[in-house]
Structures are given as structure tokens and as C-alpha cells.
Amino acid sequence: MDVKTLCLAVLSRRDATGYEIRKQFAEGPFAHFQKASLGAIYPALTRAAEEGLVTVTEEAQDGRPDKKVYSLTEAGETALRRACEIDPEPDQVRSDLLFLIFFANYQTPEKIARLIDGRIAFYETQQRELDELSANCVAGPGREFVRGLGSTIYCAAADYMRANRDDLLAKLDSEERLAAE
């Protein structure tokens, strides 16, 4: 999805500043499946305002520049509905961790173990957070489905890593010993 559509999606839930929109992608519900930087959000909001998809209200703040609060217009909601009608591109997994493990032969088994253990802990934390979302917020069926799928993916990834970690490390250790001979 393009960043303008992502901003419209956040604003469909409530009015927000650019910073508040960014938080939805950093630590909010969208953090698990989309990314949007402030450097992309503000130009997208400017375009959306120029196209009449959002309105901007400036709110005064003591000792700071005025805060811009964005609201979705009827045209913005229509644009969001239209954007939701497209067929999505295939999902892509982009992972620095997978890249590093792919080239594990350039690293020590200890480093690979540390990377895998750290990622297992990360996945467990993410899964817990998603499971807590279910208990703490009212969600529609689509949101609950996405939350459940995300939790399942994190669980499956952690399970795979736990089940295959020691075998990978043993193979790396064996290769390292052979190379040393």
C-alpha cells in the first residue's frame, strides 16, 4: 500500500497528527504489517489535503509550533474504500536476520545462536502483545483475523527456530572444525 492510503486508514479510526500516525506504524496495530516513516507521512498528508481527502486543523500549543491535526473527509473515506478493493501484491519477507543466517558460514556459531535466541525472544514478545490486543480492545472480525494470523506466524517462526536451532549450530560447528583442519 502507498503511504497516502496508509494515512487514510489510520485517520479512518480517528483524527491524528502526523506524529500520532507514525506511532501507529511504530508501536500501534499497524506495526506488525506495514511501515511508514515521518519523511513519507508528511508529504502523503500534504498530497491528501491538496486532493481534499483530509482536512487540516491547526491547534495552538504553548511554547511550540502549532500542531496540525488531520481528519478524514468523505472523499478520503471513498478513496480508502476504493484502495481496499485492489488485489494485494504477494507478501514479501525482508529480513536482515534471514540474510545473516543465509551467510552463516561467514560468522561464528555463537553469533548465529545469539541471533536466533534473540529473535525467538522477539517473536514471543510480539505474540504476547498481539494476544493482549485481543483481550484489551474491541475489534471487528477483520482486525481479529489479522491479529490471530500475526500471532500464529510469530508462534510458528519461534517454534521452527527452536526446533531447528541446534541442528543448524551443529552443522556450522562441524564446518568450522573442517575448515580449521
C-alpha positions in Angstrom: 0.0 0.0 0.0 1.2 3.5 -0.7 1.7 5.8 2.3 -1.2 8.1 1.5 -3.6 5.1 1.7 -1.9 4.0 5.0 -2.5 7.5 6.4 -6.1 7.5 5.3 -6.5 4.1 7.0 -5.2 5.5 10.3 -7.4 8.6 10.0 -10.5 6.3 9.4 -10.1 5.3 13.0 -9.7 8.8 14.5 -8.3 12.2 13.8 -4.5 12.4 14.3 -1.3 14.4 13.9 1.5 13.2 11.6 3.4 12.1 14.7 0.4 10.1 16.0 0.0 8.4 12.6 3.7 7.5 12.7 3.2 5.9 16.2 0.5 3.6 14.7 3.3 2.1 12.4 6.0 2.2 15.1 4.1 0.6 18.1 0.4 0.5 17.2 -1.7 -2.1 15.4 -0.1 -1.4 12.0 3.5 -2.0 13.3 3.2 -5.7 12.6 2.5 -5.5 8.9 3.3 -2.0 7.5 5.9 0.6 7.8 5.7 4.4 7.2 8.3 7.0 8.2 7.7 10.6 9.1 9.6 11.5 5.9 7.0 9.7 3.9 3.9 10.5 6.0 4.1 14.3 5.9 4.3 14.5 2.1 1.5 12.0 1.8 -0.7 14.0 4.2 0.1 17.2 2.1 -1.0 15.4 -1.1 -4.1 14.1 0.6 -5.0 17.6 1.8 -4.5 19.0 -1.7 -6.7 16.3 -3.1 -9.4 17.0 -0.5 -9.1 13.6 1.2 -8.2 15.1 4.6 -8.7 18.4 6.3 -6.1 20.0 8.5 -6.8 21.9 11.7 -4.0 23.8 13.4 -4.1 23.7 17.2 -2.0 26.2 19.3 0.5 24.8 21.7 2.3 26.7 24.5 5.9 27.4 23.5 5.8 25.1 20.5 4.7 25.4 16.9 1.0 24.8 16.2 0.0 21.2 16.0 -1.6 20.1 12.7 -4.5 17.6 13.3 -5.7 15.7 10.2 -9.2 14.4 9.7 -10.6 12.1 7.0 -13.2 13.7 4.7 -16.0 11.9 2.9 -13.8 11.9 -0.2 -11.0 10.4 1.8 -13.2 7.6 3.0 -14.3 6.9 -0.5 -10.6 6.9 -1.6 -9.8 4.4 1.2 -12.7 2.2 0.2 -11.5 2.2 -3.4 -8.0 1.4 -2.3 -9.2 -1.5 -0.3 -10.8 -3.0 -3.4 -7.5 -3.8 -5.1 -5.9 -7.2 -5.1 -2.8 -7.1 -3.0 0.7 -7.9 -4.2 2.2 -11.1 -2.9 3.7 -10.8 0.6 7.4 -10.4 0.7 9.6 -11.3 3.6 12.5 -9.0 4.0 14.7 -9.9 6.9 18.2 -8.9 7.9 18.2 -11.9 10.1 17.5 -14.4 7.3 20.2 -12.7 5.2 22.7 -13.2 8.0 21.7 -16.8 8.6 21.9 -17.5 4.8 25.5 -16.4 5.1 26.1 -18.1 8.4 29.3 -19.6 7.1 30.8 -16.1 7.4 30.0 -15.9 11.2 30.7 -17.9 14.3 28.1 -20.5 15.5 28.0 -18.4 18.7 26.9 -15.3 16.9 24.2 -17.3 15.0 23.0 -18.8 18.2 22.8 -15.3 19.8 20.8 -14.0 16.7 18.4 -16.9 16.8 17.9 -16.8 20.5 17.3 -13.0 20.3 14.8 -13.4 17.5 12.9 -16.2 19.4 12.6 -13.8 22.3 11.4 -11.0 20.0 8.8 -13.3 18.4 7.5 -14.4 21.8 7.1 -10.7 22.9 5.3 -9.8 19.7 3.0 -12.8 20.0 2.2 -11.8 23.6 1.5 -8.2 22.6 -0.9 -9.4 19.8 -2.6 -11.8 22.2 -3.1 -8.9 24.7 -4.6 -6.8 22.0 -7.4 -9.4 21.7 -8.1 -9.1 25.4 -7.9 -5.3 25.6 -9.6 -3.9 22.6 -12.9 -4.2 20.8 -12.1 -5.3 17.2 -14.1 -6.2 14.2 -13.8 -9.6 12.5 -11.2 -8.4 10.1 -9.0 -7.0 12.8 -9.4 -10.1 14.9 -8.4 -12.3 11.9 -5.3 -10.2 11.3 -4.3 -10.3 15.0 -4.8 -14.1 15.1 -2.8 -14.6 11.9 0.0 -12.4 13.1 0.1 -14.3 16.4 0.2 -17.6 14.6 3.0 -16.5 12.3 5.2 -15.3 15.3 4.5 -18.6 17.1 5.3 -20.7 14.1 8.5 -18.8 13.4 9.7 -19.2 17.1 8.7 -22.9 17.1 10.7 -23.5 13.9 13.7 -21.7 15.2 13.6 -23.6 18.5 13.2 -27.0 16.7 16.0 -26.4 14.2 18.5 -24.2 16.0 20.7 -26.9 17.5 20.9 -28.8 14.2 22.0 -25.6 12.3 24.6 -24.8 15.0 25.9 -28.4 14.9 26.4 -28.2 11.2 28.0 -24.8 11.4 30.3 -26.0 14.2 31.3 -29.1 12.0 32.0 -26.9 9.0 34.1 -24.6 11.2 36.2 -27.5 12.5 36.7 -28.9 9.0 37.8 -25.5 7.7 40.3 -25.3 10.6 42.0 -28.6 9.7 
